[in-house]
Amino acid sequence: MKDIEMIQKLSVLHCILQMIASADGGFNEERDQDAIDVTLKELDLPPGFSLNGALRLNPYDCFVHLNSLNDQDREAFHQLMHKIAGMAGDTEVRMNCANYLLGLCVRK
């Protein structure tokens, strides 16, 4: 997913943050920083990249942008969501949130 458009990268980041916040009641830097670092690396964004741009996106617009991913990037997004879901916090609820968001993001 390193070569996707910036708006798609921000949309991926938005969905990751939404999954974490939905499952765990918010973002906890100590608990969740590793997940953010993994996401930034997967998206080829620099460490410490500001999350503000992703957080300001309209969730519906994120789903539209992610729906336009090609099959390879769509599968990479799917795998990343599940990887992050299993990293920390309430992993069962995170997995449920991930699957729900994936259903919204990858309709064809």
Residue, then its C-alpha position, 0 to 999 in steps of 0.5 A: m500500500k506504499d503506492i496508493e494515493m495520499i487520500q487513500k493512505l489517510s483513509v486507511l489511517h482513519c479506519i485504523l484509528q476508528m477501529i481502535a477508538s470504537a473497540d477501546g473507548g479511545f486512543n491510548e498512546e502508550r497502548d496503541q503507539d506500536a499499532i500506529d507505527v506499524t500502520l505508518k510503516e505499511l503506508d510508507l509515512p514517516p514516524g511521527f506523522s501527524l494523525n490530524g489529517a486522517l482524524r478530520l476526514n469524513p468517515y463516509d468519504c474514507f469508505v469511498h476512497l478505500n472502495s477504489l483500492n485495487d484488489q492487491d491493496r484491498e487485501a493488504f488493507h484487510q490484512l493490516m486491519h486484522k493485524i492491528a486488531g490483534m496487537a493490543g486492547d480488547t482484541e475480540v472487540r477490535m476484530n469485530c470492529a475491524n470486520y464491520l469497517l472492512g465491510l463498509c470499506v471494501r464493497k464492490 
